[in-house]
């Protein structure tokens, strides 16, 4: 199975749960692509004592999870790409088209 996860929030618990789902999907032998949009592009800046977003994101990337971020959303927040390539809506459409299931957080 190929899963696409869209994260459209900078809420620590939601982002953490989305990444946990991605990690568990990879562990089960499936492919996962995560697309960050809206405030989700701020995922690298989420600091929370309860939800280890940074560590869970690192596990996702180390597990060969695919991570993309909306370039327009980054630009509107005066950010540059970090751990993932700057992407476009066309790449989101491609991710969705290639996936068996799509889940959105936020």
Secondary structure, 3 states (H helix, E strand, C coil): CEEEEEECCCCHHHHHHHHHHHHHHHHCCCEEEEEECHHHHHHHHCCCCCCCHHHHHHHHHHCCCEEEEEHHHHHHCCCCCCCCEEECHHHHHHHHHHCCEEEEEC
